[in-house]
């Protein structure tokens, strides 16, 4: 198990002190995949580096497997923490072949395993990541995906208690990144190795993780399962960062919220009294676009301002009462710009958040050609 308690880390810049991590606490249970998700500069990589021992926190305690490795006057160096780590750049040694890269952590370990033990451990790690048979290939001759697998094999070869991954898929093309997501998830579930993953990619976080911590300005804005984070965001920032959505200004009523010129039937949080300012958050996949009206609740007439074909769906912007509503439609649907359409917002798919001052960037009226 990994435990991080009241972690704080600052850096001195030309603009003064920058507090990268602010009193951060979280726990990762044994065998679980935990992701630190957030935009650039939110403190996620600094947190990971503190866990690895590559940065010294000025406050807080880090415990790995019941052993304090940082805090209370203790600082255990990285090589003695029982961790494996994959960096964003992979850090593959170009003057070594595949076998030598994976074997290196064992060769410098104390006590050093025997030659036979090293060979067996390297072979096992290469089989795990699908690189068996490439032991003698020079590292520079590997593809991007193979280099990522090599870095993962090197991180696993010492059978670490904790695996740390710092945006390991960000340098791969989209198709390969999707394949590696699947492989990484399957490998982690099979090995049941406790894993902390850092990314700014929401899809990666939702797909890979048992639990996700969304970070904002050095703090955790919300922690939960992928479904909890996506379906029940705790703030405007989380709703906007994790997935796409439309924010519609609203006022809470007894039966829902008043937005788009009328009452929208939905369930508002219990702590929001009638009259409170709020936002109605609509995920595009939950907004139904029709060419004709029906008797469905929360159905609004609007004008289709943008329709973009994206292969598996149509990405649409519908203007309703001066607000731009983003929606998705089946790719076979025949829709045209400036067409009158009806959009439905199912009551159980409407998310209502208190107006906390967060303002997402407005949706453009035109983001793609028809």
C-alpha positions, 0 to 999 in steps of 0.5 A, spaced: 500 500 500 502 507 498 500 512 503 501 520 502 499 524 507 500 532 507 505 532 502 507 539 500 513 541 495 515 548 493 520 551 488 523 557 487 522 561 481 524 568 478 517 570 480 518 567 487 516 561 491 511 556 487 508 551 491 507 545 486 504 540 491 499 543 497 498 539 503 496 533 498 493 526 501 491 520 498 492 512 499 493 507 494 490 500 496 495 494 494 494 491 487 490 497 485 491 502 479 491 509 481 491 515 476 493 522 478 490 526 472 490 534 471 492 539 466 500 541 466 502 545 472 497 542 477 503 538 481 501 531 478 508 529 476 512 533 482 507 528 486 510 522 483 517 524 483 516 525 491 513 518 491 519 516 487 524 519 491 527 524 486 524 530 489 524 531 497 518 534 500 519 539 505 513 537 509 509 530 509 510 523 510 510 517 504 509 510 506 510 504 501 508 497 504 508 500 511 515 503 511 516 510 511 520 512 506 519 520 506 518 524 513 519 524 520 526 525 519 527 519 514 529 519 507 530 513 503 533 514 496 530 512 490 534 505 489 532 503 496 524 504 495 522 498 492 519 501 486 519 501 478 518 507 474 517 509 467 518 516 465 515 520 459 521 519 455 522 512 457 530 513 458 532 507 454 540 507 454 542 507 446 548 504 447 545 498 450 541 492 447 534 490 449 537 485 454 542 489 457 537 495 458 533 490 462 538 487 466 542 493 468 537 494 474 539 487 477 546 488 475 547 494 480 543 491 485 545 490 492 546 484 493 547 482 486 543 476 483 547 471 479 548 471 472 543 465 471 538 469 476 539 475 472 538 472 465 531 468 468 529 475 470 530 479 464 527 473 460 521 473 464 520 481 464 521 481 456 515 475 456 511 479 460 511 485 455 511 481 449 519 483 447 521 476 447 526 474 441 529 481 441 534 480 446 540 482 442 536 488 438 540 495 439 535 499 443 535 505 437 532 500 432 526 499 436 519 502 434 516 507 439 511 502 442 517 497 443 521 502 447 515 503 451 515 496 452 522 496 454 522 501 459 516 497 462 520 491 462 526 494 466 521 497 471 518 490 472 524 486 472 526 487 480 519 485 482 517 492 485 512 493 490 510 499 487 510 501 479 510 509 477 508 511 470 509 518 468 505 519 462 508 513 458 504 513 452 504 521 450 509 520 445 506 514 441 501 515 435 493 515 437 493 508 434 499 505 438 497 509 444 490 505 444 493 498 443 498 500 449 492 502 454 489 495 453 496 492 454 498 496 460 491 495 463 491 487 462 498 487 465 497 490 471 490 486 472 494 480 471 500 482 476 496 485 481 502 490 482 500 497 485 500 502 480 500 510 480 499 513 473 500 520 471 497 523 465 493 529 462 489 524 458 482 523 461 481 517 456 487 514 459 485 515 466 478 513 465 480 506 462 486 504 466 484 506 473 481 503 479 481 510 482 482 517 479 484 523 483 483 530 479 488 535 481 488 542 480 493 547 483 497 542 487 491 539 490 486 534 489 479 537 486 476 530 486 477 523 488 473 517 486 472 511 481 472 513 473 464 513 473 464 517 479 468 522 477 465 522 470 458 522 472 458 526 478 463 531 478 464 535 484 466 542 481 465 546 474 473 544 473 472 537 474 466 537 469 470 541 464 476 537 465 474 530 465 470 529 458 466 534 454 460 538 456 456 544 455 455 549 461 448 552 461 447 558 467 441 556 471 437 557 477 435 552 482 427 550 482 423 546 486 422 541 480 429 542 477 432 548 474 430 554 470 435 554 464 434 556 457 427 560 458 424 554 462 424 549 467 428 543 466 426 537 469 432 534 473 435 532 480 439 538 483 443 537 489 440 537 496 444 542 498 442 547 493 436 551 495 430 554 490 433 560 487 440 558 488 445 560 482 447 553 478 450 550 472 446 545 468 452 540 465 450 536 459 455 531 456 454 531 448 453 523 448 447 524 453 443 530 448 439 527 443 438 530 437 432 529 433 429 532 426 422 532 429 419 534 436 416 528 440 413 528 447 419 527 451 421 531 457 426 537 457 425 537 449 427 544 446 427 547 439 434 549 436 438 551 430 443 546 428 449 551 427 455 546 426 455 539 424 462 535 423 463 528 421 468 524 425 467 517 423 463 514 428 459 520 430 456 527 428 459 532 432 453 538 433 452 545 436 445 546 436 443 553 438 438 553 443 435 560 446 442 563 445 446 558 448 450 553 444 449 546 446 454 540 444 451 534 442 452 527 438 448 524 433 449 517 429 453 518 423 448 516 418 443 521 420 442 527 415 443 533 418 444 540 415 447 547 418 442 552 420 436 546 420 431 546 425 432 540 430 429 538 437 434 536 442 432 532 448 436 532 455 434 526 459 432 528 466 437 522 469 443 525 465 442 532 467 448 534 472 447 540 476 452 544 479 453 550 484 455 556 481 462 556 484 465 561 479 468 557 474 467 559 467 469 554 461 471 557 455 465 558 450 464 553 445 465 556 438 459 557 433 463 554 428 469 548 430 469 544 423 467 545 416 460 541 414 
